[in-house]
Every structure is written in C-alpha cells, then in structure tokens.
Amino acid sequence: MKNKIQEMRKSRRVTQQELADALSVTRQTIISLENGKYNASLTLAHKAAQFFGVSIEELFIFEGDENIDITALLLNSPIFREK
C-alpha cells in the first residue's frame, strides 16, 4: 500500500519525530511507513488522517490485492461503532 505521509509531513514542515509523537508511535514506525515497509493498522491510519485533516483514502492509496471497500472496513471498525 502506498501513502502520502512523507509528502504531507514535509509540506506541513513536521519532523518524523513530531509526527511519531502526535500518533503515539516511534520514529522508526514513521520511517517504515514512509518507505512502504510497514502498512498502518486501521487505528493508525485513522489517527494519521485526522492529524493531517484528510480522509484515509486521501492519505493511503490502495492498489491491486489491497483494493478493499474502505467504507465497509471503517463501519465495522471499533473506532466507529456506537458504544
């Protein structure tokens, strides 16, 4: 899965460490995300999208076998379920 994390981070002049702190992950996680060596969990993807003020679909590019119905995935996520 590709993403626009590095592009958005740099355009907002945010360091990898600042982003890591905001998302409660390590700088190494941010590096791995930016290099495409790690796919974010739905929770992390949601946090990152909120941080940048964009939708998950704007931040992450799903292609090939990763082509999923993000709406269905989100609706079934505990983040969006009613309590």
MMTF fields as JSON, N, C-alpha, C and O atoms, coordinates in Angstrom:
{
  "mmtfVersion": "1.0.0",
  "mmtfProducer": "UNKNOWN",
  "numBonds": 331,
  "numAtoms": 332,
  "numGroups": 83,
  "numChains": 1,
  "numModels": 1,
  "chainsPerModel": [1],
  "groupsPerChain": [83],
  "chainIdList": ["A"],
  "bondAtomList": [4, 2, 8, 6, 12, 10, 16, 14, 20, 18, 24, 22, 28, 26, 32, 30, 36, 34, 40, 38, 44, 42, 48, 46, 52, 50, 56, 54, 60, 58, 64, 62, 68, 66, 72, 70, 76, 74, 80, 78, 84, 82, 88, 86, 92, 90, 96, 94, 100, 98, 104, 102, 108, 106, 112, 110, 116, 114, 120, 118, 124, 122, 128, 126, 132, 130, 136, 134, 140, 138, 144, 142, 148, 146, 152, 150, 156, 154, 160, 158, 164, 162, 168, 166, 172, 170, 176, 174, 180, 178, 184, 182, 188, 186, 192, 190, 196, 194, 200, 198, 204, 202, 208, 206, 212, 210, 216, 214, 220, 218, 224, 222, 228, 226, 232, 230, 236, 234, 240, 238, 244, 242, 248, 246, 252, 250, 256, 254, 260, 258, 264, 262, 268, 266, 272, 270, 276, 274, 280, 278, 284, 282, 288, 286, 292, 290, 296, 294, 300, 298, 304, 302, 308, 306, 312, 310, 316, 314, 320, 318, 324, 322, 328, 326],
  "bondOrderList": [1, 1, 1, 1, 1, 1, 1, 1, 1, 1, 1, 1, 1, 1, 1, 1, 1, 1, 1, 1, 1, 1, 1, 1, 1, 1, 1, 1, 1, 1, 1, 1, 1, 1, 1, 1, 1, 1, 1, 1, 1, 1, 1, 1, 1, 1, 1, 1, 1, 1, 1, 1, 1, 1, 1, 1, 1, 1, 1, 1, 1, 1, 1, 1, 1, 1, 1, 1, 1, 1, 1, 1, 1, 1, 1, 1, 1, 1, 1, 1, 1, 1],
  "groupList": [{"groupName": "MET", "atomNameList": ["N", "CA", "C", "O"], "elementList": ["N", "C", "C", "O"], "formalChargeList": [0, 0, 0, 0], "bondAtomList": [1, 0, 2, 1, 3, 2], "bondOrderList": [1, 1, 2], "singleLetterCode": "M", "chemCompType": "L-PEPTIDE LINKING"}, {"groupName": "LYS", "atomNameList": ["N", "CA", "C", "O"], "elementList": ["N", "C", "C", "O"], "formalChargeList": [0, 0, 0, 0], "bondAtomList": [1, 0, 2, 1, 3, 2], "bondOrderList": [1, 1, 2], "singleLetterCode": "K", "chemCompType": "L-PEPTIDE LINKING"}, {"groupName": "ASN", "atomNameList": ["N", "CA", "C", "O"], "elementList": ["N", "C", "C", "O"], "formalChargeList": [0, 0, 0, 0], "bondAtomList": [1, 0, 2, 1, 3, 2], "bondOrderList": [1, 1, 2], "singleLetterCode": "N", "chemCompType": "L-PEPTIDE LINKING"}, {"groupName": "ILE", "atomNameList": ["N", "CA", "C", "O"], "elementList": ["N", "C", "C", "O"], "formalChargeList": [0, 0, 0, 0], "bondAtomList": [1, 0, 2, 1, 3, 2], "bondOrderList": [1, 1, 2], "singleLetterCode": "I", "chemCompType": "L-PEPTIDE LINKING"}, {"groupName": "GLN", "atomNameList": ["N", "CA", "C", "O"], "elementList": ["N", "C", "C", "O"], "formalChargeList": [0, 0, 0, 0], "bondAtomList": [1, 0, 2, 1, 3, 2], "bondOrderList": [1, 1, 2], "singleLetterCode": "Q", "chemCompType": "L-PEPTIDE LINKING"}, {"groupName": "GLU", "atomNameList": ["N", "CA", "C", "O"], "elementList": ["N", "C", "C", "O"], "formalChargeList": [0, 0, 0, 0], "bondAtomList": [1, 0, 2, 1, 3, 2], "bondOrderList": [1, 1, 2], "singleLetterCode": "E", "chemCompType": "L-PEPTIDE LINKING"}, {"groupName": "ARG", "atomNameList": ["N", "CA", "C", "O"], "elementList": ["N", "C", "C", "O"], "formalChargeList": [0, 0, 0, 0], "bondAtomList": [1, 0, 2, 1, 3, 2], "bondOrderList": [1, 1, 2], "singleLetterCode": "R", "chemCompType": "L-PEPTIDE LINKING"}, {"groupName": "SER", "atomNameList": ["N", "CA", "C", "O"], "elementList": ["N", "C", "C", "O"], "formalChargeList": [0, 0, 0, 0], "bondAtomList": [1, 0, 2, 1, 3, 2], "bondOrderList": [1, 1, 2], "singleLetterCode": "S", "chemCompType": "L-PEPTIDE LINKING"}, {"groupName": "VAL", "atomNameList": ["N", "CA", "C", "O"], "elementList": ["N", "C", "C", "O"], "formalChargeList": [0, 0, 0, 0], "bondAtomList": [1, 0, 2, 1, 3, 2], "bondOrderList": [1, 1, 2], "singleLetterCode": "V", "chemCompType": "L-PEPTIDE LINKING"}, {"groupName": "THR", "atomNameList": ["N", "CA", "C", "O"], "elementList": ["N", "C", "C", "O"], "formalChargeList": [0, 0, 0, 0], "bondAtomList": [1, 0, 2, 1, 3, 2], "bondOrderList": [1, 1, 2], "singleLetterCode": "T", "chemCompType": "L-PEPTIDE LINKING"}, {"groupName": "LEU", "atomNameList": ["N", "CA", "C", "O"], "elementList": ["N", "C", "C", "O"], "formalChargeList": [0, 0, 0, 0], "bondAtomList": [1, 0, 2, 1, 3, 2], "bondOrderList": [1, 1, 2], "singleLetterCode": "L", "chemCompType": "L-PEPTIDE LINKING"}, {"groupName": "ALA", "atomNameList": ["N", "CA", "C", "O"], "elementList": ["N", "C", "C", "O"], "formalChargeList": [0, 0, 0, 0], "bondAtomList": [1, 0, 2, 1, 3, 2], "bondOrderList": [1, 1, 2], "singleLetterCode": "A", "chemCompType": "L-PEPTIDE LINKING"}, {"groupName": "ASP", "atomNameList": ["N", "CA", "C", "O"], "elementList": ["N", "C", "C", "O"], "formalChargeList": [0, 0, 0, 0], "bondAtomList": [1, 0, 2, 1, 3, 2], "bondOrderList": [1, 1, 2], "singleLetterCode": "D", "chemCompType": "L-PEPTIDE LINKING"}, {"groupName": "GLY", "atomNameList": ["N", "CA", "C", "O"], "elementList": ["N", "C", "C", "O"], "formalChargeList": [0, 0, 0, 0], "bondAtomList": [1, 0, 2, 1, 3, 2], "bondOrderList": [1, 1, 2], "singleLetterCode": "G", "chemCompType": "PEPTIDE LINKING"}, {"groupName": "TYR", "atomNameList": ["N", "CA", "C", "O"], "elementList": ["N", "C", "C", "O"], "formalChargeList": [0, 0, 0, 0], "bondAtomList": [1, 0, 2, 1, 3, 2], "bondOrderList": [1, 1, 2], "singleLetterCode": "Y", "chemCompType": "L-PEPTIDE LINKING"}, {"groupName": "HIS", "atomNameList": ["N", "CA", "C", "O"], "elementList": ["N", "C", "C", "O"], "formalChargeList": [0, 0, 0, 0], "bondAtomList": [1, 0, 2, 1, 3, 2], "bondOrderList": [1, 1, 2], "singleLetterCode": "H", "chemCompType": "L-PEPTIDE LINKING"}, {"groupName": "PHE", "atomNameList": ["N", "CA", "C", "O"], "elementList": ["N", "C", "C", "O"], "formalChargeList": [0, 0, 0, 0], "bondAtomList": [1, 0, 2, 1, 3, 2], "bondOrderList": [1, 1, 2], "singleLetterCode": "F", "chemCompType": "L-PEPTIDE LINKING"}, {"groupName": "PRO", "atomNameList": ["N", "CA", "C", "O"], "elementList": ["N", "C", "C", "O"], "formalChargeList": [0, 0, 0, 0], "bondAtomList": [1, 0, 2, 1, 3, 2], "bondOrderList": [1, 1, 2], "singleLetterCode": "P", "chemCompType": "L-PEPTIDE LINKING"}],
  "groupTypeList": [0, 1, 2, 1, 3, 4, 5, 0, 6, 1, 7, 6, 6, 8, 9, 4, 4, 5, 10, 11, 12, 11, 10, 7, 8, 9, 6, 4, 9, 3, 3, 7, 10, 5, 2, 13, 1, 14, 2, 11, 7, 10, 9, 10, 11, 15, 1, 11, 11, 4, 16, 16, 13, 8, 7, 3, 5, 5, 10, 16, 3, 16, 5, 13, 12, 5, 2, 3, 12, 3, 9, 11, 10, 10, 10, 2, 7, 17, 3, 16, 6, 5, 1],
  "groupIdList": [1, 2, 3, 4, 5, 6, 7, 8, 9, 10, 11, 12, 13, 14, 15, 16, 17, 18, 19, 20, 21, 22, 23, 24, 25, 26, 27, 28, 29, 30, 31, 32, 33, 34, 35, 36, 37, 38, 39, 40, 41, 42, 43, 44, 45, 46, 47, 48, 49, 50, 51, 52, 53, 54, 55, 56, 57, 58, 59, 60, 61, 62, 63, 64, 65, 66, 67, 68, 69, 70, 71, 72, 73, 74, 75, 76, 77, 78, 79, 80, 81, 82, 83],
  "secStructList": [7, 3, 3, 7, 2, 2, 2, 2, 2, 2, 2, 6, 6, 7, 7, 2, 2, 2, 2, 2, 2, 2, 2, 6, 1, 7, 2, 2, 2, 2, 2, 2, 2, 2, 6, 6, 1, 1, 7, 7, 7, 2, 2, 2, 2, 2, 2, 2, 2, 2, 2, 2, 6, 1, 7, 2, 2, 2, 2, 3, 3, 7, 7, 4, 4, 4, 7, 7, 7, 2, 2, 2, 2, 2, 2, 6, 1, 6, 6, 6, 1, 7, 7],
  "xCoordList": [0.853, 0.0, 0.906, 1.853, 0.607, 1.354, 0.646, -0.536, 1.395, 0.787, 1.45, 2.497, 0.827, 1.323, 1.815, 1.841, 2.201, 2.601, 3.806, 3.782, 4.851, 6.053, 5.759, 6.205, 5.012, 4.642, 3.881, 4.2, 2.88, 2.074, 2.871, 2.736, 3.693, 4.51, 5.47, 5.593, 6.144, 7.107, 6.418, 6.932, 5.264, 4.568, 4.097, 3.917, 3.899, 3.473, 4.651, 4.472, 5.859, 7.09, 7.059, 7.401, 6.635, 6.576, 7.705, 7.88, 8.462, 9.533, 8.946, 7.801, 9.742, 9.298, 9.023, 8.06, 9.862, 9.674, 8.407, 7.688, 8.125, 6.9, 5.661, 4.693, 5.699, 4.567, 4.448, 3.35, 5.571, 5.559, 4.959, 4.137, 5.367, 4.831, 3.325, 2.58, 2.886, 1.455, 0.619, -0.536, 1.209, 0.477, 0.748, 0.219, 1.566, 1.93, 2.597, 2.276, 3.532, 4.331, 5.798, 6.108, 6.686, 8.096, 8.445, 7.716, 9.572, 10.059, 10.333, 10.124, 10.796, 11.066, 9.786, 9.837, 8.654, 7.38, 7.077, 6.634, 7.317, 7.084, 8.014, 7.587, 9.274, 10.24, 9.768, 9.8, 9.331, 8.866, 7.612, 7.474, 6.705, 5.504, 5.887, 5.404, 6.759, 7.155, 7.903, 7.807, 8.639, 9.389, 8.568, 9.065, 7.315, 6.457, 6.805, 6.426, 7.527, 7.924, 6.951, 7.09, 5.969, 5.003, 3.661, 3.576, 2.613, 1.25, 0.594, 0.607, 0.03, -0.599, -1.836, -2.565, -2.056, -3.31, -4.412, -4.13, -5.638, -6.754, -6.742, -7.032, -6.415, -6.366, -5.293, -5.537, -4.104, -3.021, -3.354, -3.064, -3.952, -4.357, -5.356, -5.276, -6.285, -7.289, -6.63, -6.946, -5.717, -5.012, -4.215, -4.229, -3.528, -2.711, -3.589, -3.264, -4.692, -5.608, -6.156, -6.244, -6.519, -7.008, -5.921, -6.197, -4.701, -3.589, -3.43, -3.231, -3.522, -3.335, -4.632, -4.601, -5.752, -7.02, -7.53, -8.147, -7.264, -7.702, -8.393, -8.368, -9.008, -9.618, -8.529, -7.44, -8.844, -7.91, -7.599, -6.458, -8.621, -8.43, -7.498, -6.826, -7.445, -6.539, -5.093, -4.158, -4.917, -3.583, -2.982, -1.771, -3.837, -3.372, -3.95, -5.139, -3.111, -3.536, -3.58, -2.55, -4.789, -4.977, -4.905, -5.569, -4.092, -3.972, -3.926, -3.649, -4.2, -4.107, -4.923, -6.112, -4.281, -4.953, -5.423, -6.273, -4.863, -5.257, -6.539, -7.032, -7.083, -8.285, -9.459, -10.01, -9.828, -10.881, -11.949, -11.747, -13.057, -14.12, -13.841, -14.222, -13.175, -12.764, -13.963, -13.869, -15.064, -16.249, -16.746, -17.055, -16.823, -17.263, -16.279, -16.686, -15.006, -13.99, -14.145, -14.09, -14.337, -14.488, -15.749, -15.73, -16.835, -18.093, -18.02, -18.74, -17.157, -17.006, -15.905, -15.685, -15.219, -14.13, -14.668, -15.678, -14.007, -14.435, -14.364, -15.033, -13.568, -13.452, -14.787, -15.129, -15.555, -16.771, -18.051, -19.152, -17.912, -19.102, -19.671, -18.937, -20.971, -21.61, -21.322, -21.205, -21.21, -20.925, -22.192, -22.144],
  "yCoordList": [-1.163, 0.0, 1.236, 1.326, 2.161, 3.418, 4.439, 4.303, 5.46, 6.517, 7.848, 7.906, 8.904, 10.262, 10.881, 12.104, 10.044, 10.543, 11.478, 12.586, 11.034, 11.859, 13.185, 14.247, 13.103, 14.307, 15.297, 16.485, 14.81, 15.693, 16.193, 17.346, 15.325, 15.719, 16.847, 17.843, 16.675, 17.692, 19.004, 20.086, 18.906, 20.129, 20.937, 22.151, 20.26, 20.948, 21.234, 21.732, 20.91, 21.151, 20.492, 21.1, 19.228, 18.424, 17.398, 16.746, 17.256, 16.257, 14.869, 14.722, 13.859, 12.487, 12.275, 11.6, 12.845, 12.682, 13.372, 12.825, 14.556, 15.267, 14.474, 14.389, 13.898, 13.082, 11.827, 11.446, 11.193, 9.995, 10.298, 9.535, 11.405, 11.787, 12.03, 11.606, 12.712, 13.016, 11.754, 11.701, 10.731, 9.493, 8.402, 7.295, 8.72, 7.758, 6.501, 5.38, 6.716, 5.617, 6.051, 7.182, 5.158, 5.507, 6.176, 6.058, 6.878, 7.48, 6.389, 6.599, 5.233, 4.117, 3.676, 3.286, 3.733, 3.394, 4.373, 3.97, 5.658, 6.671, 6.426, 6.492, 6.146, 5.851, 4.656, 4.697, 3.593, 2.383, 2.655, 2.132, 3.458, 3.833, 4.605, 4.312, 5.591, 6.426, 5.633, 5.946, 4.621, 3.79, 2.638, 1.862, 2.521, 1.448, 0.074, -0.938, 0.023, -1.255, -1.717, -2.807, -0.872, -1.189, -0.615, 0.541, -1.412, -0.94, -0.582, -1.361, 0.593, 1.068, 0.251, -0.201, 0.072, -0.513, 0.508, 1.675, 0.071, 0.982, 2.102, 3.254, 1.776, 2.784, 3.822, 5.022, 3.367, 4.29, 5.116, 6.311, 4.486, 5.201, 6.302, 7.41, 5.993, 6.972, 8.138, 9.298, 7.838, 8.888, 9.783, 11.007, 9.171, 9.932, 10.825, 11.989, 10.282, 11.07, 12.254, 13.367, 12.018, 13.106, 14.156, 15.354, 13.715, 14.641, 15.588, 16.79, 15.024, 15.831, 16.495, 17.308, 16.162, 16.764, 16.3, 17.066, 15.028, 14.445, 13.117, 12.616, 12.555, 11.231, 10.16, 10.41, 8.989, 7.867, 7.597, 7.303, 7.699, 7.438, 8.447, 8.122, 9.676, 10.687, 10.427, 10.78, 9.818, 9.586, 8.254, 8.144, 7.244, 5.907, 5.508, 5.704, 4.949, 4.541, 3.018, 2.35, 2.485, 1.045, 0.616, 1.203, -0.416, -0.89, -2.421, -3.078, -2.946, -4.391, -5.19, -4.932, -6.181, -7.049, -6.289, -6.766, -5.105, -4.304, -3.534, -2.823, -3.669, -2.94, -3.439, -4.508, -2.672, -3.089, -2.005, -0.871, -2.375, -1.414, -0.742, -1.262, 0.414, 1.09, 1.5, 1.507, 1.834, 2.229, 1.07, 1.253, -0.11, -1.284, -1.584, -1.929, -1.457, -1.697, -0.714, -1.104, 0.541, 1.559, 1.347, 1.494, 1.005, 0.812, -0.36, -0.386, -1.326, -2.477, -2.287, -3.16, -1.162, -0.894, -0.471, 0.228, -0.887, -0.475, 1.047, 1.586, 1.726, 3.176, 3.842, 4.852, 3.265, 3.893, 3.232, 3.7, 2.17, 1.513, 2.342, 2.984, 2.312, 3.005, 2.25, 1.025, 3.0, 2.372, 2.046, 1.514],
  "zCoordList": [0.0, 0.0, 0.0, 0.782, -0.868, -0.911, -0.032, 0.284, 0.351, 1.146, 0.838, 0.192, 1.309, 1.1, 2.406, 2.545, 3.354, 4.667, 4.564, 5.1, 3.878, 3.778, 3.069, 3.502, 1.989, 1.233, 2.111, 2.13, 2.832, 3.679, 4.875, 5.284, 5.427, 6.581, 6.196, 6.91, 5.059, 4.63, 4.241, 4.526, 3.595, 3.188, 4.392, 4.303, 5.51, 6.737, 7.67, 8.781, 7.196, 7.96, 9.339, 10.353, 9.337, 10.548, 10.466, 9.437, 11.536, 11.538, 11.749, 12.176, 11.445, 11.684, 13.167, 13.532, 14.017, 15.457, 15.937, 16.774, 15.426, 15.812, 15.405, 16.161, 14.21, 13.756, 14.608, 15.014, 14.875, 15.72, 17.085, 17.59, 17.678, 18.988, 18.92, 19.803, 17.872, 17.723, 17.535, 17.959, 16.893, 16.622, 17.664, 17.565, 18.648, 19.717, 19.162, 19.557, 18.237, 17.687, 17.719, 18.094, 17.328, 17.286, 15.96, 14.975, 15.956, 14.724, 13.697, 12.502, 14.147, 13.236, 12.52, 11.354, 13.199, 12.559, 11.434, 10.359, 11.678, 10.644, 9.459, 8.306, 9.74, 8.674, 7.854, 6.624, 8.525, 7.838, 7.015, 5.909, 7.535, 6.778, 5.519, 4.425, 5.689, 4.56, 3.491, 2.304, 3.902, 2.955, 2.393, 1.577, 2.823, 2.328, 2.871, 2.281, 3.994, 4.585, 5.67, 6.225, 5.959, 7.004, 6.599, 6.182, 6.718, 6.452, 7.774, 8.727, 7.812, 9.034, 9.374, 8.492, 10.669, 11.133, 10.85, 10.58, 10.912, 10.692, 11.729, 11.404, 12.95, 14.009, 13.711, 13.838, 13.314, 12.997, 11.75, 11.7, 10.762, 9.543, 9.887, 9.356, 10.769, 11.195, 11.927, 11.659, 12.846, 13.581, 12.635, 12.768, 11.689, 10.739, 9.872, 9.641, 9.399, 8.57, 9.372, 8.854, 10.619, 11.474, 11.679, 11.634, 11.902, 12.118, 10.931, 11.102, 9.72, 8.519, 8.038, 7.114, 8.646, 8.269, 6.919, 6.178, 6.6, 5.328, 5.607, 6.731, 4.578, 4.731, 4.623, 4.108, 5.11, 4.998, 3.531, 3.176, 2.679, 1.246, 0.595, -0.384, 1.126, 0.584, 1.005, 0.285, 2.154, 2.707, 2.263, 2.072, 2.101, 1.728, 0.383, 0.13, -0.48, -1.817, -1.85, -1.767, -1.973, -2.033, -3.487, -4.342, -3.78, -5.157, -5.188, -4.185, -6.342, -6.542, -5.564, -5.38, -4.921, -3.966, -2.735, -1.983, -2.539, -1.391, -1.664, -0.789, -2.866, -3.255, -2.413, -2.676, -1.416, -0.487, -0.406, -0.841, 0.145, 0.38, 1.723, 2.772, 1.69, 2.912, 3.76, 4.987, 3.145, 3.894, 4.748, 5.925, 4.167, 4.929, 6.052, 7.161, 5.771, 6.784, 7.942, 9.109, 7.618, 8.655, 9.477, 10.699, 8.818, 9.534, 10.503, 11.501, 10.217, 11.093, 12.127, 12.967, 12.073, 12.995, 14.359, 14.434, 15.433, 16.769, 16.97, 17.851, 16.169, 16.29, 16.004, 16.618, 15.055, 14.593, 15.11, 14.818, 15.861, 16.404, 17.547, 18.298, 17.659, 18.775, 20.052, 20.06, 21.125, 22.426, 23.158, 24.267]
}
